[in-house]
Amino acid sequence: MPEETSFHPKSAMVLSAGLGKRMRPLTATTPKPLIEVDGKSMFARAASRLKEAGLETCVVNVHYLADLVEKHARRFKGLDVKISDEREELLDTGGGIKKALPMLGTDPFILKNSDSFWLEGVKPNLDLLVEFWNDHQMDMLMLLAPTVNAVGYDGKGDFLMGDEGKLERRDERSVAPFIYSGTAMVHPRLFRDTPEGPFSLDLLFDRAIENGRLYGVEGDGLWLHVGTPQGLDDAKRAIANSAN
């Protein structure tokens, strides 16, 4: 396991610009980050975790129904919310983060998808990420969820994890034990020499793997992915069951 570091990130980005096509018809009039799960929007759930973990700045990118997302995000108390405007062009995951880098600073930052979250276990998962981070070895550290018990997920997994948490992609014909949970710690240097305009974060996953600098750590608790109306129902049931 990489040695612990005393560094603690101050900035985070919550990806909030997507079209939410798989969540239709719910996203016809409501952007996906604003959809509520058990009375709380998915954005507010993500932002609350960041606040609890001691972060200070939250960058939010906006495109689809951008005014609604921006207004909702700016109402959140306890974080300095900054808006990365993609109204004119949706930049995909990688391009969106690259555009926001000037607001995120030069140190490693936390990255979160707005449509997935954890029912926390014993240790808060953002604390786990920060403690596991090793700046000398890593360009990106993913919080991973076990494929077998993820809620709202029906895929074959994403990654195999080797010594000290180093990651490799699964073979297309096989099943992998871990899913990228949509939460990670990222160093801005990973974006050097990247394309202008839209590009996927998958490009940087592959770059980090090639350089031996993509790592993962298994999260504690239950991961919920809310990407479809069925996933939303599954998440509500999981939350209700956890309260019993």
C-alpha positions as CSV (number, residue, x, y, z in Angstrom):
1,M,0.0,0.0,0.0
2,P,1.4,3.5,-0.9
3,E,2.6,5.4,2.1
4,E,0.2,7.9,3.6
5,T,0.6,11.6,2.9
6,S,-0.3,14.6,4.9
7,F,-1.6,16.5,1.8
8,H,-5.3,17.3,1.8
9,P,-7.1,18.6,-1.3
10,K,-9.0,21.8,-1.1
11,S,-10.8,21.7,-4.5
12,A,-13.2,19.4,-6.1
13,M,-15.2,19.1,-9.4
14,V,-18.7,17.7,-9.6
15,L,-19.5,16.7,-13.2
16,S,-23.0,18.1,-13.9
17,A,-23.2,19.0,-17.6
18,G,-24.5,15.7,-19.1
19,L,-27.7,15.4,-21.0
20,G,-29.1,12.6,-18.8
21,K,-30.5,10.6,-21.8
22,R,-30.7,7.3,-19.9
23,M,-32.7,9.0,-17.2
24,R,-35.5,10.1,-19.5
25,P,-38.4,10.9,-19.1
26,L,-37.3,12.3,-15.7
27,T,-34.7,14.5,-17.3
28,A,-37.0,16.1,-19.8
29,T,-37.5,19.1,-17.5
30,T,-35.1,18.3,-14.6
31,P,-31.3,18.1,-15.1
32,K,-30.0,14.8,-13.6
33,P,-28.0,16.4,-10.8
34,L,-31.2,18.0,-9.5
35,I,-33.1,14.7,-9.3
36,E,-33.8,13.9,-5.7
37,V,-33.0,10.6,-4.0
38,D,-34.7,10.2,-0.7
39,G,-35.5,13.9,-0.5
40,K,-32.1,15.3,-1.4
41,S,-30.7,16.1,-4.9
42,M,-27.9,14.1,-6.2
43,F,-25.8,17.3,-6.5
44,A,-26.5,18.2,-2.8
45,R,-25.4,14.6,-1.8
46,A,-22.1,15.0,-3.6
47,A,-21.5,18.5,-2.3
48,S,-22.3,17.4,1.3
49,R,-19.7,14.7,1.1
50,L,-17.1,17.2,-0.1
51,K,-18.0,19.6,2.7
52,E,-17.8,16.9,5.3
53,A,-14.4,15.9,4.0
54,G,-13.0,19.4,4.6
55,L,-12.9,20.7,1.0
56,E,-13.3,24.4,0.3
57,T,-14.0,24.9,-3.4
58,C,-16.4,23.0,-5.7
59,V,-16.3,23.5,-9.4
60,V,-19.6,22.6,-11.3
61,N,-19.7,22.4,-15.0
62,V,-23.1,23.2,-16.7
63,H,-24.6,22.6,-20.1
64,Y,-28.0,20.9,-20.2
65,L,-30.7,23.1,-18.4
66,A,-27.6,25.0,-17.3
67,D,-29.5,27.8,-15.5
68,L,-31.3,25.4,-13.2
69,V,-28.1,23.6,-12.3
70,E,-26.2,26.8,-11.7
71,K,-28.9,28.3,-9.5
72,H,-29.2,25.1,-7.5
73,A,-25.4,24.7,-7.0
74,R,-24.9,28.3,-5.9
75,R,-27.5,27.8,-3.2
76,F,-25.4,25.2,-1.5
77,K,-23.8,26.5,1.7
78,G,-20.4,25.7,3.0
79,L,-18.4,25.4,-0.2
80,D,-17.1,28.1,-2.6
81,V,-19.1,27.1,-5.7
82,K,-17.6,28.0,-9.0
83,I,-19.3,27.5,-12.4
84,S,-17.5,26.2,-15.5
85,D,-19.8,27.2,-18.3
86,E,-20.2,24.7,-21.2
87,R,-23.5,26.2,-22.5
88,E,-22.1,26.8,-26.0
89,E,-20.3,23.4,-26.3
90,L,-20.6,20.2,-24.2
91,L,-17.0,19.1,-23.7
92,D,-17.4,15.5,-22.5
93,T,-15.8,14.4,-19.2
94,G,-12.1,15.0,-20.1
95,G,-12.7,18.3,-22.0
96,G,-14.9,19.6,-19.2
97,I,-12.3,19.0,-16.5
98,K,-9.6,20.5,-18.7
99,K,-11.6,23.7,-19.1
100,A,-12.1,23.9,-15.3
101,L,-8.5,23.4,-14.4
102,P,-7.7,27.1,-13.8
103,M,-10.4,27.1,-11.1
104,L,-9.2,23.9,-9.6
105,G,-5.6,25.0,-9.1
106,T,-2.3,23.1,-9.4
107,D,-2.7,20.6,-6.6
108,P,-4.5,17.2,-6.8
109,F,-8.3,17.6,-6.6
110,I,-11.3,15.4,-5.9
111,L,-13.5,14.4,-8.9
112,K,-17.1,13.3,-8.5
113,N,-19.8,12.3,-10.8
114,S,-23.1,13.7,-9.6
115,D,-25.1,10.5,-10.3
116,S,-23.4,8.1,-7.9
117,F,-22.8,8.0,-4.2
118,W,-22.0,5.8,-1.2
119,L,-23.9,4.7,1.8
120,E,-20.8,5.1,3.9
121,G,-19.2,2.3,5.9
122,V,-17.0,2.7,8.9
123,K,-14.5,5.1,7.3
124,P,-15.7,8.0,5.0
125,N,-14.5,7.2,1.5
126,L,-13.1,10.6,0.7
127,D,-10.9,10.3,3.7
128,L,-9.8,6.9,2.4
129,L,-8.9,8.4,-0.9
130,V,-6.8,11.2,0.6
131,E,-5.0,8.8,3.0
132,F,-4.1,6.4,0.1
133,W,-2.9,9.1,-2.2
134,N,0.8,9.0,-3.1
135,D,1.9,11.9,-5.3
136,H,5.1,10.2,-6.4
137,Q,3.4,7.1,-7.8
138,M,0.0,8.3,-8.9
139,D,-1.6,10.6,-11.4
140,M,-5.1,9.3,-10.6
141,L,-6.5,7.3,-7.7
142,M,-10.0,5.9,-8.2
143,L,-12.4,4.9,-5.6
144,L,-13.6,1.5,-6.6
145,A,-16.8,-0.4,-5.9
146,P,-17.1,-4.2,-6.0
147,T,-19.0,-5.3,-9.1
148,V,-20.9,-8.0,-7.3
149,N,-23.0,-5.8,-4.9
150,A,-23.2,-2.5,-6.6
151,V,-26.7,-1.0,-6.7
152,G,-28.0,0.2,-10.1
153,Y,-25.2,-1.4,-12.1
154,D,-25.5,-4.3,-14.5
155,G,-22.2,-4.2,-16.4
156,K,-19.2,-6.5,-16.3
157,G,-16.9,-4.3,-14.2
158,D,-14.1,-2.0,-15.3
159,F,-10.8,-2.8,-13.7
160,L,-8.5,-5.4,-12.2
161,M,-6.4,-4.3,-9.3
162,G,-2.8,-5.5,-8.8
163,D,-0.1,-4.9,-6.3
164,E,-0.4,-1.8,-4.2
165,G,-3.6,-0.9,-6.0
166,K,-2.3,-0.5,-9.5
167,L,-5.1,-0.8,-12.1
168,E,-5.5,-2.5,-15.4
169,R,-8.6,-2.6,-17.7
170,R,-10.5,-5.9,-18.0
171,D,-10.3,-8.0,-21.1
172,E,-13.5,-7.4,-23.2
173,R,-14.4,-11.1,-22.9
174,S,-14.1,-11.2,-19.1
175,V,-15.7,-9.8,-16.0
176,A,-13.7,-7.5,-13.7
177,P,-14.1,-7.4,-9.9
178,F,-14.2,-3.6,-9.6
179,I,-16.1,-0.7,-11.0
180,Y,-14.9,2.9,-11.2
181,S,-17.4,4.5,-8.8
182,G,-17.3,8.0,-10.3
183,T,-15.1,9.4,-7.5
184,A,-11.4,9.9,-7.8
185,M,-8.4,12.0,-6.8
186,V,-6.6,13.5,-9.8
187,H,-3.4,15.4,-10.3
188,P,-3.7,18.2,-13.0
189,R,-0.5,17.0,-14.7
190,L,-2.6,14.1,-16.2
191,F,-4.1,16.7,-18.5
192,R,-0.8,17.8,-20.1
193,D,-0.8,17.5,-23.9
194,T,-4.5,16.6,-24.1
195,P,-6.8,17.6,-27.0
196,E,-8.6,20.9,-27.3
197,G,-12.4,20.7,-27.2
198,P,-14.4,17.6,-26.2
199,F,-12.7,14.4,-25.2
200,S,-13.5,11.5,-22.9
201,L,-11.8,10.8,-19.5
202,D,-11.2,7.3,-20.9
203,L,-8.3,8.7,-22.8
204,L,-6.6,9.7,-19.6
205,F,-7.5,6.4,-17.9
206,D,-5.5,4.7,-20.7
207,R,-2.7,7.2,-20.5
208,A,-2.3,6.7,-16.8
209,I,-2.4,2.9,-17.1
210,E,0.3,3.0,-19.9
211,N,2.5,5.1,-17.5
212,G,1.8,2.8,-14.5
213,R,0.2,5.7,-12.7
214,L,-3.5,4.7,-12.4
215,Y,-4.3,3.3,-9.0
216,G,-7.5,2.3,-7.1
217,V,-8.7,1.7,-3.6
218,E,-11.8,-0.3,-2.6
219,G,-14.4,1.9,-1.0
220,D,-16.1,1.1,2.3
221,G,-19.9,0.7,2.3
222,L,-22.5,0.3,-0.5
223,W,-22.2,2.1,-3.8
224,L,-25.3,3.4,-5.6
225,H,-25.4,4.3,-9.3
226,V,-28.4,6.4,-10.3
227,G,-28.1,6.4,-14.1
228,T,-31.7,5.3,-15.0
229,P,-35.2,5.5,-13.5
230,Q,-34.7,1.9,-12.4
231,G,-31.4,2.8,-10.8
232,L,-33.3,5.6,-8.9
233,D,-35.8,3.1,-7.6
234,D,-33.1,0.7,-6.6
235,A,-31.2,3.5,-4.7
236,K,-34.4,4.5,-2.8
237,R,-34.9,0.9,-1.7
238,A,-31.3,0.5,-0.6
239,I,-31.5,3.7,1.4
240,A,-34.7,2.6,3.1
241,N,-33.2,-0.8,3.9
242,S,-30.1,0.8,5.4
243,A,-32.3,2.7,7.8
244,N,-33.9,-0.4,9.1
